[in-house]
Amino acid sequence: MKRQYKVLVAKPGLDGHDRGAHIVARGLRDAGFEVVLTGLFQTVDMIVAAAVDEDVDAVGLSILSGAHNLLLPRIAAALERERPGTLVIAGGMIPRHDIPALMDSGVSKIFGPGSTLAEISQWLEIELDSLEAS
């Protein structure tokens, strides 16, 4: 890592399952990232405000509620307006056929079930190092 990157891990919407978000947050911390965890039931505005306030490099969204097609594009668009250049990634139960539209909306990467902490942290490090260099 070129520097210690800061990642916000958030749970958008009414999804009450946060075990995965906690595991990813801990894994990223152990990999050398600074991590901010928002907690459950975050609105689009709350997530974007936290990203701006915390001056993060990336936002990781954990979603299992099925509202990914509604919430993720709104979050990505709001982050692009309020904090341009912030990398947006997501994980959870997102059907493969929904991924292309989410990527077109500004989500940079989707990590599905079975993704490892090493895979997530390595991908983030490479992407953020690349953004830092440009």
DSSP file (Angstrom, degrees, kcal/mol; ACC not computed):
  #  RESIDUE AA STRUCTURE BP1 BP2  ACC     N-H-->O    O-->H-N    N-H-->O    O-->H-N    TCO  KAPPA ALPHA  PHI   PSI    X-CA   Y-CA   Z-CA
    1    1 A M              0   0    0      0, 0.0     3,-0.1     0, 0.0   125,-0.1   0.000 360.0 360.0 360.0 134.5    0.0    0.0    0.0
    2    2 A K        -     0   0    0    123,-0.2     2,-0.3     1,-0.2   123,-0.0   0.848 360.0 -14.3 -69.1 -33.1    1.3    3.4   -0.9
    3    3 A R  S    S-     0   0    0      0, 0.0     2,-0.7     0, 0.0    -1,-0.2  -0.936  90.7 -74.9-154.6 171.6   -0.4    4.9    2.2
    4    4 A Q        -     0   0    0     -2,-0.3     2,-0.2    -3,-0.1    29,-0.1  -0.671  52.3-149.9 -77.6 118.3   -2.9    3.7    4.7
    5    5 A Y        -     0   0    0     -2,-0.7    29,-3.1    27,-0.1     2,-0.5  -0.577   4.2-134.0 -88.7 152.1   -6.3    4.0    3.0
    6    6 A K  E     -a   34   0A   0     -2,-0.2    51,-2.9    27,-0.2    52,-1.5  -0.922  21.7-171.8-111.2 128.0   -9.5    4.7    4.8
    7    7 A V  E     -ab  35  58A   0     27,-2.9    29,-2.6    -2,-0.5     2,-0.5  -0.969  14.6-149.1-124.0 131.9  -12.6    2.7    4.0
    8    8 A L  E     -ab  36  59A   0     50,-2.5    52,-3.6    -2,-0.4     2,-0.6  -0.882  11.3-160.2 -95.5 125.0  -16.2    3.2    5.2
    9    9 A V  E     +ab  37  60A   0     27,-3.3    29,-2.4    -2,-0.5    30,-0.4  -0.942  20.5 178.1-107.0 121.4  -18.2    0.0    5.6
   10   10 A A  E     - b   0  61A   0     50,-2.9    52,-2.6    -2,-0.6    30,-0.1  -0.899  32.4-145.4-130.5 152.9  -21.9    0.7    5.6
   11   11 A K        -     0   0    0     28,-1.0    31,-2.5    -2,-0.3    52,-0.1  -0.891  29.1-157.5-114.6  95.4  -25.2   -1.2    5.8
   12   12 A P  B >   -e   42   0B   0      0, 0.0     3,-0.7     0, 0.0    31,-0.2  -0.422  47.6  -7.9 -77.2 149.1  -27.7    0.6    3.6
   13   13 A G  T 3  S-     0   0    0     29,-2.6    28,-0.3     1,-0.2    29,-0.1  -0.265 113.2 -31.1  76.6-153.8  -31.5    0.3    4.0
   14   14 A L  T 3  S+     0   0    0     27,-0.1     2,-0.6    26,-0.1    -1,-0.2   0.112  85.8 133.2 -95.1  20.1  -33.5   -2.0    6.2
   15   15 A D    <   -     0   0    0     -3,-0.7    26,-0.7     1,-0.1    47,-0.1  -0.622  32.7-174.2 -74.9 117.6  -31.0   -4.9    6.1
   16   16 A G        +     0   0    0     -2,-0.6     2,-0.7    24,-0.1    -1,-0.1   0.280  53.4  98.7 -98.2  10.9  -30.6   -6.1    9.7
   17   17 A H        +     0   0    0      1,-0.1     4,-0.2     2,-0.0    47,-0.1  -0.865  35.5 155.8-103.0 109.8  -27.8   -8.6    9.1
   18   18 A D     >  +     0   0    0     -2,-0.7     4,-2.1     2,-0.1     5,-0.2   0.345  40.2 100.4-118.5   7.5  -24.4   -7.1    9.9
   19   19 A R  H  > S+     0   0    0      1,-0.2     4,-2.3     2,-0.2     5,-0.2   0.937  86.8  48.9 -59.6 -46.4  -22.2  -10.1   10.6
   20   20 A G  H  > S+     0   0    0      1,-0.2     4,-2.7     2,-0.2     5,-0.2   0.893 109.2  52.5 -60.7 -41.2  -20.6  -10.0    7.2
   21   21 A A  H  > S+     0   0    0      1,-0.2     4,-2.6     2,-0.2    -1,-0.2   0.901 110.1  48.6 -61.9 -40.9  -19.9   -6.2    7.4
   22   22 A H  H  X S+     0   0    0     -4,-2.1     4,-2.4     2,-0.2    -2,-0.2   0.898 111.7  49.2 -66.2 -39.9  -18.2   -6.7   10.8
   23   23 A I  H  X S+     0   0    0     -4,-2.3     4,-2.5     2,-0.2    -2,-0.2   0.928 113.6  45.7 -64.9 -44.9  -16.0   -9.5    9.3
   24   24 A V  H  X S+     0   0    0     -4,-2.7     4,-2.8     2,-0.2     5,-0.3   0.918 111.8  52.2 -65.1 -42.9  -15.0   -7.5    6.3
   25   25 A A  H  X S+     0   0    0     -4,-2.6     4,-2.3    -5,-0.2    -2,-0.2   0.929 112.6  45.0 -58.9 -45.1  -14.3   -4.4    8.5
   26   26 A R  H  X S+     0   0    0     -4,-2.4     4,-2.8     2,-0.2    -1,-0.2   0.913 112.7  51.5 -65.6 -41.5  -12.1   -6.5   10.7
   27   27 A G  H  X S+     0   0    0     -4,-2.5     4,-1.3     2,-0.2    -2,-0.2   0.899 110.9  47.4 -62.3 -41.6  -10.4   -8.1    7.7
   28   28 A L  H  <>S+     0   0    0     -4,-2.8     5,-2.5     2,-0.2     4,-0.3   0.908 111.9  50.6 -66.5 -41.1   -9.6   -4.8    6.1
   29   29 A R  H ><5S+     0   0    0     -4,-2.3     3,-1.6    -5,-0.3    -2,-0.2   0.934 109.8  50.0 -60.0 -45.5   -8.3   -3.4    9.4
   30   30 A D  H 3<5S+     0   0    0     -4,-2.8    -1,-0.2     1,-0.3    -2,-0.2   0.765 106.2  57.3 -65.6 -24.4   -6.0   -6.4    9.8
   31   31 A A  T 3<5S-     0   0    0     -4,-1.3    -1,-0.3    -5,-0.2    -2,-0.2   0.459 129.7 -93.6 -85.2  -1.7   -4.8   -5.9    6.2
   32   32 A G  T < 5S+     0   0    0     -3,-1.6     2,-0.2     1,-0.3    -3,-0.2   0.480  82.1 130.3 107.4   3.3   -3.7   -2.3    7.1
   33   33 A F      < -     0   0    0     -5,-2.5     2,-0.5    -6,-0.1    -1,-0.3  -0.583  59.2-123.7 -85.2 151.1   -6.7   -0.2    6.1
   34   34 A E  E     -a    6   0A   0    -29,-3.1   -27,-2.9    -2,-0.2     2,-0.4  -0.842  38.0-159.7 -86.6 132.1   -8.2    2.3    8.4
   35   35 A V  E     -a    7   0A   0     -2,-0.5     2,-0.5   -29,-0.2   -27,-0.2  -0.945  21.3-168.3-126.3 136.6  -11.9    1.3    8.7
   36   36 A V  E     -a    8   0A   0    -29,-2.6   -27,-3.3    -2,-0.4     2,-0.5  -0.991  12.2-160.4-117.1 126.3  -15.0    3.2    9.8
   37   37 A L  E     -a    9   0A   0     -2,-0.5   -27,-0.2   -29,-0.2   -29,-0.1  -0.939   5.1-167.4-111.3 123.0  -18.1    1.0   10.4
   38   38 A T        -     0   0    0    -29,-2.4     2,-0.2    -2,-0.5   -28,-0.2   0.808  29.2-136.9 -82.2 -30.0  -21.5    2.8   10.3
   39   39 A G        -     0   0    0    -30,-0.4   -28,-1.0   -21,-0.1     3,-0.3  -0.542  40.1 -28.4  98.1-172.8  -23.8    0.2   11.7
   40   40 A L  S    S+     0   0    0      1,-0.2   -24,-0.1    -2,-0.2   -27,-0.1  -0.272 108.6  23.1 -81.4 161.2  -27.2   -0.8   10.7
   41   41 A F  S    S+     0   0    0    -26,-0.7     2,-0.4   -28,-0.3    -1,-0.2   0.846  72.1 173.1  60.2  46.6  -30.1    0.9    8.9
   42   42 A Q  B     -e   12   0B   0    -31,-2.5   -29,-2.6    -3,-0.3    -1,-0.2  -0.686  21.7-142.1 -88.8 135.8  -28.1    3.7    7.1
   43   43 A T     >  -     0   0    0     -2,-0.4     4,-2.3   -31,-0.2     5,-0.2  -0.420  29.9-104.7 -84.0 167.8  -29.8    6.0    4.6
   44   44 A V  H  > S+     0   0    0      1,-0.2     4,-2.5     2,-0.2     5,-0.2   0.943 123.4  49.0 -56.3 -48.6  -28.2    7.2    1.4
   45   45 A D  H  > S+     0   0    0      1,-0.2     4,-2.6     2,-0.2    -1,-0.2   0.872 109.4  51.7 -62.4 -38.4  -27.7   10.6    3.0
   46   46 A M  H  > S+     0   0    0      2,-0.2     4,-2.2     1,-0.2    -1,-0.2   0.911 111.5  46.9 -65.2 -41.7  -26.2    9.1    6.2
   47   47 A I  H  X S+     0   0    0     -4,-2.3     4,-2.3     2,-0.2    -2,-0.2   0.928 114.5  46.0 -66.3 -45.5  -23.7    7.0    4.2
   48   48 A V  H  X S+     0   0    0     -4,-2.5     4,-2.4     2,-0.2     5,-0.2   0.913 112.3  51.0 -65.7 -42.2  -22.6    9.9    2.0
   49   49 A A  H  X S+     0   0    0     -4,-2.6     4,-3.1    -5,-0.2     5,-0.2   0.910 111.0  48.7 -61.5 -41.8  -22.3   12.3    5.0
   50   50 A A  H  X S+     0   0    0     -4,-2.2     4,-2.6     2,-0.2    -1,-0.2   0.903 110.1  51.6 -64.9 -40.3  -20.2    9.8    6.8
   51   51 A A  H  X>S+     0   0    0     -4,-2.3     5,-1.7     2,-0.2     4,-0.6   0.907 115.0  42.2 -62.6 -41.8  -17.9    9.3    3.7
   52   52 A V  H ><5S+     0   0    0     -4,-2.4     3,-0.8     2,-0.2    -2,-0.2   0.948 116.3  47.6 -69.3 -49.0  -17.5   13.1    3.4
   53   53 A D  H 3<5S+     0   0    0     -4,-3.1    -2,-0.2     1,-0.2    -1,-0.2   0.873 116.8  43.0 -60.5 -38.6  -17.0   13.7    7.2
   54   54 A E  H 3<5S-     0   0    0     -4,-2.6    -1,-0.2    -5,-0.2    -2,-0.2   0.532 102.2-133.0 -87.8  -6.9  -14.5   10.8    7.5
   55   55 A D  T <<5 -     0   0    0     -3,-0.8    -3,-0.2    -4,-0.6   -49,-0.2   0.941  39.8-175.6  55.8  52.6  -12.6   11.7    4.3
   56   56 A V      < -     0   0    0     -5,-1.7   -49,-0.2    -6,-0.1    -1,-0.1  -0.379  34.6-149.4 -84.0 158.2  -12.6    8.1    3.1
   57   57 A D  S    S+     0   0    0    -51,-2.9    30,-2.1     1,-0.3     2,-0.3   0.710  82.4  14.9 -91.6 -27.4  -11.0    6.7    0.0
   58   58 A A  E     -bc   7  87A   0    -52,-1.5   -50,-2.5    28,-0.2     2,-0.5  -0.985  60.5-145.3-148.4 154.3  -13.6    3.9   -0.5
   59   59 A V  E     -bc   8  88A   0     28,-3.0    30,-2.8    -2,-0.3     2,-0.5  -0.992  12.2-161.3-123.3 124.8  -17.1    2.9    0.6
   60   60 A G  E     -bc   9  89A   0    -52,-3.6   -50,-2.9    -2,-0.5     2,-0.5  -0.932   8.2-160.2-106.6 123.9  -17.9   -0.7    1.0
   61   61 A L  E     -bc  10  90A   0     28,-2.5    30,-2.4    -2,-0.5     2,-0.6  -0.906   4.2-162.6-110.1 123.6  -21.6   -1.5    1.1
   62   62 A S  E     + c   0  91A   0    -52,-2.6     2,-0.4    -2,-0.5    30,-0.2  -0.918  19.7 170.0-105.7 119.8  -22.9   -4.7    2.5
   63   63 A I  E     + c   0  92A   0     28,-2.7    30,-0.9    -2,-0.6   -50,-0.1  -0.984  24.5 153.5-141.0 128.7  -26.5   -5.5    1.4
   64   64 A L        +     0   0    0     -2,-0.4    -1,-0.1    28,-0.2    28,-0.1   0.346  59.0  90.0-124.8  -1.0  -28.6   -8.6    1.8
   65   65 A S  S    S-     0   0    0      1,-0.1    27,-0.0   -48,-0.1   -52,-0.0   0.630  95.1-115.3 -80.2 -15.0  -32.1   -7.1    1.7
   66   66 A G  S    S+     0   0    0     27,-0.1     3,-0.4   -51,-0.0     4,-0.1   0.429  90.1 108.0  91.9  -0.8  -32.7   -7.2   -2.0
   67   67 A A    >>  +     0   0    0      1,-0.2     4,-2.9   -55,-0.1     3,-0.8   0.172  38.2 112.9 -93.6  17.9  -32.8   -3.4   -2.4
   68   68 A H  H 3> S+     0   0    0      1,-0.2     4,-1.6     2,-0.2    -1,-0.2   0.859  71.2  55.8 -61.2 -38.3  -29.4   -3.3   -4.1
   69   69 A N  H 34 S+     0   0    0     -3,-0.4    -1,-0.2     1,-0.2    -2,-0.1   0.766 117.2  36.7 -67.8 -24.0  -30.8   -2.1   -7.5
   70   70 A L  H <> S+     0   0    0     -3,-0.8     4,-0.9    -4,-0.1    -2,-0.2   0.891 124.7  34.9 -89.4 -49.8  -32.5    0.9   -5.7
   71   71 A L  H  X S+     0   0    0     -4,-2.9     4,-2.5     2,-0.2     5,-0.2   0.902 109.1  57.0 -80.5 -43.3  -29.9    1.8   -3.1
   72   72 A L  H  X S+     0   0    0     -4,-1.6     4,-2.7    -5,-0.3     5,-0.2   0.913 107.9  47.1 -62.7 -44.7  -26.5    1.2   -4.6
   73   73 A P  H  > S+     0   0    0      0, 0.0     4,-2.4     0, 0.0    -1,-0.2   0.893 112.7  51.0 -62.5 -36.3  -27.0    3.4   -7.7
   74   74 A R  H  X S+     0   0    0     -4,-0.9     4,-2.3     2,-0.2    -2,-0.2   0.915 112.3  45.9 -65.5 -41.6  -28.3    6.2   -5.4
   75   75 A I  H  X S+     0   0    0     -4,-2.5     4,-2.6     2,-0.2     5,-0.2   0.936 113.2  49.2 -66.0 -46.0  -25.3    5.9   -3.1
   76   76 A A  H  X S+     0   0    0     -4,-2.7     4,-2.1    -5,-0.2    -2,-0.2   0.910 113.5  46.8 -60.6 -42.9  -22.8    5.8   -6.0
   77   77 A A  H  X S+     0   0    0     -4,-2.4     4,-1.8    -5,-0.2    -1,-0.2   0.916 113.0  48.4 -66.4 -43.3  -24.4    8.9   -7.7
   78   78 A A  H  X S+     0   0    0     -4,-2.3     4,-2.8     1,-0.2     5,-0.3   0.892 111.6  49.9 -65.9 -38.8  -24.5   10.9   -4.4
   79   79 A L  H  X S+     0   0    0     -4,-2.6     4,-3.2     1,-0.2     7,-0.2   0.894 107.6  54.2 -65.5 -38.5  -20.9   10.0   -3.6
   80   80 A E  H  < S+     0   0    0     -4,-2.1    -1,-0.2    -5,-0.2    -2,-0.2   0.879 114.3  42.1 -63.1 -36.1  -19.9   11.1   -7.1
   81   81 A R  H  < S+     0   0    0     -4,-1.8    -2,-0.2     2,-0.2    -1,-0.2   0.926 126.9  30.1 -72.5 -45.8  -21.5   14.5   -6.5
   82   82 A E  H  < S+     0   0    0     -4,-2.8    -3,-0.2     1,-0.2    -2,-0.2   0.771 138.0  16.0 -90.3 -29.1  -20.3   15.0   -2.9
   83   83 A R  S >< S-     0   0    0     -4,-3.2     3,-1.5    -5,-0.3    -1,-0.2  -0.521  80.0-158.3-145.9  70.8  -17.0   13.2   -2.9
   84   84 A P  T 3  S+     0   0    0      0, 0.0    -4,-0.1     0, 0.0     3,-0.1  -0.167  75.4  28.9 -56.0 142.5  -15.8   12.6   -6.5
   85   85 A G  T 3  S+     0   0    0      1,-0.3     2,-0.4     0, 0.0    -5,-0.1   0.388  79.3 141.8  89.9  -3.2  -13.3    9.8   -6.9
   86   86 A T    <   -     0   0    0     -3,-1.5    -1,-0.3    -7,-0.2     2,-0.3  -0.600  52.3-127.2 -73.7 125.6  -14.5    7.7   -4.0
   87   87 A L  E     -c   58   0A   0    -30,-2.1   -28,-3.0    -2,-0.4     2,-0.5  -0.549  22.1-156.5 -74.2 134.0  -14.3    4.1   -4.9
   88   88 A V  E     +c   59   0A   0     18,-0.4    20,-3.0    -2,-0.3    21,-0.9  -0.963  17.3 169.5-117.3 124.0  -17.6    2.2   -4.3
   89   89 A I  E     -cd  60 109A   0    -30,-2.8   -28,-2.5    -2,-0.5     2,-0.3  -0.883  10.7-163.4-126.1 161.8  -17.7   -1.6   -3.7
   90   90 A A  E     -cd  61 110A   0     19,-2.1    21,-3.2    -2,-0.3     2,-0.3  -0.969   7.7-177.2-143.9 158.1  -20.5   -3.9   -2.6
   91   91 A G  E     +cd  62 111A   0    -30,-2.4   -28,-2.7    -2,-0.3     2,-0.3  -0.980  34.8  73.4-150.4 160.6  -21.0   -7.3   -1.2
   92   92 A G  E    S-c   63   0A   0     19,-1.2     2,-1.4    -2,-0.3   -28,-0.2  -0.939  91.6 -20.6 135.5-157.3  -23.9   -9.5   -0.2
   93   93 A M  S    S+     0   0    0    -30,-0.9   -25,-0.2    -2,-0.3   -27,-0.1  -0.671  73.2 153.4 -91.6  84.1  -26.6  -11.5   -2.0
   94   94 A I        -     0   0    0     -2,-1.4    -2,-0.1   -26,-0.1     5,-0.1  -0.958  44.0-123.6-116.9 116.6  -26.6   -9.8   -5.4
   95   95 A P    >>  -     0   0    0      0, 0.0     3,-1.8     0, 0.0     4,-0.7  -0.262  19.4-122.7 -59.6 143.4  -27.8  -11.9   -8.3
   96   96 A R  G >4 S+     0   0    0      1,-0.3     3,-1.0     2,-0.2    16,-0.0   0.839 109.8  61.1 -56.5 -35.8  -25.3  -12.1  -11.2
   97   97 A H  G 34 S+     0   0    0      1,-0.2     4,-0.3     2,-0.2    -1,-0.3   0.677 102.4  53.1 -70.5 -14.0  -27.8  -10.6  -13.7
   98   98 A D  G <> S+     0   0    0     -3,-1.8     4,-1.7     1,-0.1    -1,-0.2   0.634  88.9  81.9 -88.9 -15.9  -28.0   -7.4  -11.6
   99   99 A I  H <X S+     0   0    0     -3,-1.0     4,-2.7    -4,-0.7     5,-0.3   0.897  83.4  55.4 -63.3 -45.6  -24.2   -6.8  -11.6
  100  100 A P  H  > S+     0   0    0      0, 0.0     4,-2.3     0, 0.0    -1,-0.2   0.918 110.1  46.4 -56.8 -43.5  -23.8   -5.1  -15.0
  101  101 A A  H  > S+     0   0    0     -4,-0.3     4,-1.3     2,-0.2    -2,-0.2   0.885 112.6  50.7 -65.6 -37.3  -26.3   -2.4  -14.3
  102  102 A L  H  <>S+     0   0    0     -4,-1.7     5,-2.0     2,-0.2     4,-0.4   0.901 110.5  48.8 -66.4 -39.8  -24.8   -1.8  -10.8
  103  103 A M  H ><5S+     0   0    0     -4,-2.7     3,-1.2     1,-0.2    -2,-0.2   0.893 109.7  52.4 -65.6 -39.0  -21.4   -1.5  -12.4
  104  104 A D  H 3<5S+     0   0    0     -4,-2.3    -1,-0.2    -5,-0.3    -2,-0.2   0.780 104.0  58.9 -65.2 -25.7  -22.8    0.9  -15.0
  105  105 A S  T 3<5S-     0   0    0     -4,-1.3    -1,-0.2    -5,-0.2    -2,-0.2   0.523 132.1 -84.6 -84.3  -4.9  -24.2    3.0  -12.1
  106  106 A G  T < 5S+     0   0    0     -3,-1.2     2,-0.5     1,-0.4   -18,-0.4   0.415  84.0 133.5 119.6  -2.0  -20.8    3.6  -10.5
  107  107 A V      < -     0   0    0     -5,-2.0    -1,-0.4     1,-0.2   -18,-0.2  -0.716  39.2-160.6 -78.8 126.0  -20.2    0.6   -8.3
  108  108 A S        +     0   0    0    -20,-3.0     2,-0.3    -2,-0.5   -19,-0.2   0.815  65.4   2.7 -81.3 -31.4  -16.6   -0.5   -9.1
  109  109 A K  E     -d   89   0A   0    -21,-0.9   -19,-2.1    -7,-0.1     2,-0.5  -0.987  55.2-151.7-158.1 143.4  -16.7   -4.1   -7.8
  110  110 A I  E     -d   90   0A   0     -2,-0.3     2,-0.6   -21,-0.2   -19,-0.2  -0.984   9.9-160.0-119.9 125.3  -19.1   -6.6   -6.4
  111  111 A F  E     -d   91   0A   0    -21,-3.2   -19,-1.2    -2,-0.5     3,-0.1  -0.919  17.1-166.4-105.4 115.7  -17.9   -9.3   -4.1
  112  112 A G    >   -     0   0    0     -2,-0.6     3,-2.0     1,-0.2   -19,-0.1  -0.207  39.5 -51.3 -92.0-176.0  -20.3  -12.1   -3.8
  113  113 A P  T 3  S+     0   0    0      0, 0.0    -1,-0.2     0, 0.0     3,-0.1  -0.275 125.4  32.0 -54.8 138.6  -20.6  -15.1   -1.4
  114  114 A G  T 3  S+     0   0    0      1,-0.3     2,-0.1    -3,-0.1    -2,-0.0   0.290  81.2 139.5  93.7  -9.7  -17.4  -17.0   -1.2
  115  115 A S    <   -     0   0    0     -3,-2.0    -1,-0.3     1,-0.1     2,-0.2  -0.449  47.8-132.6 -65.3 139.6  -15.2  -13.9   -1.7
  116  116 A T     >  -     0   0    0     -2,-0.1     4,-2.2     1,-0.1     5,-0.2  -0.572  13.0-121.2 -93.7 158.3  -12.2  -14.0    0.7
  117  117 A L  H  > S+     0   0    0      1,-0.2     4,-2.8     2,-0.2     5,-0.3   0.878 116.3  53.9 -62.2 -37.2  -10.9  -11.2    2.9
  118  118 A A  H  > S+     0   0    0      2,-0.2     4,-2.7     1,-0.2     5,-0.3   0.918 107.6  50.1 -63.3 -43.0   -7.6  -11.5    1.1
  119  119 A E  H  > S+     0   0    0      2,-0.2     4,-2.2     1,-0.2    -2,-0.2   0.918 113.6  45.6 -61.2 -44.3   -9.3  -11.1   -2.3
  120  120 A I  H  X S+     0   0    0     -4,-2.2     4,-2.5     2,-0.2    -2,-0.2   0.948 116.3  43.8 -65.4 -49.8  -11.2   -8.0   -1.1
  121  121 A S  H  X S+     0   0    0     -4,-2.8     4,-2.5     1,-0.2    -2,-0.2   0.891 114.7  49.0 -67.4 -39.0   -8.2   -6.3    0.5
  122  122 A Q  H  X S+     0   0    0     -4,-2.7     4,-2.4    -5,-0.3    -1,-0.2   0.924 112.2  48.3 -65.7 -43.5   -5.9   -7.1   -2.3
  123  123 A W  H  X S+     0   0    0     -4,-2.2     4,-2.6    -5,-0.3     5,-0.2   0.937 113.4  47.9 -61.5 -46.1   -8.3   -5.8   -4.9
  124  124 A L  H  X S+     0   0    0     -4,-2.5     4,-3.0     1,-0.2     5,-0.3   0.919 111.4  50.1 -60.4 -45.1   -8.9   -2.6   -2.9
  125  125 A E  H  X S+     0   0    0     -4,-2.5     4,-2.6     2,-0.2     5,-0.2   0.932 112.5  46.5 -60.9 -46.2   -5.2   -2.0   -2.4
  126  126 A I  H  X S+     0   0    0     -4,-2.4     4,-2.2     2,-0.2    -2,-0.2   0.935 115.8  45.4 -62.1 -47.4   -4.5   -2.4   -6.1
  127  127 A E  H  X S+     0   0    0     -4,-2.6     4,-2.4     2,-0.2    -2,-0.2   0.921 115.5  45.4 -64.5 -45.0   -7.3   -0.1   -7.2
  128  128 A L  H  X S+     0   0    0     -4,-3.0     4,-2.4    -5,-0.2    -1,-0.2   0.881 112.0  51.6 -70.1 -36.4   -6.6    2.6   -4.6
  129  129 A D  H  X S+     0   0    0     -4,-2.6     4,-1.9    -5,-0.3    -1,-0.2   0.911 111.0  49.9 -61.2 -40.7   -2.9    2.5   -5.4
  130  130 A S  H  X S+     0   0    0     -4,-2.2     4,-1.1    -5,-0.2    -2,-0.2   0.910 111.7  46.7 -64.6 -43.3   -3.8    2.9   -9.1
  131  131 A L  H  < S+     0   0    0     -4,-2.4     3,-0.3     1,-0.2    -1,-0.2   0.888 110.9  53.1 -65.2 -38.6   -6.1    5.9   -8.3
  132  132 A E  H  < S+     0   0    0     -4,-2.4    -1,-0.2     1,-0.2    -2,-0.2   0.866 107.9  51.3 -63.3 -37.2   -3.4    7.4   -6.1
  133  133 A A  H  <        0   0    0     -4,-1.9    -1,-0.2     1,-0.2    -2,-0.2   0.736 360.0 360.0 -74.6 -23.0   -0.8    7.1   -9.0
  134  134 A S     <        0   0    0     -4,-1.1    -1,-0.2    -3,-0.3    -2,-0.2   0.489 360.0 360.0 -90.0 360.0   -3.1    8.8  -11.5
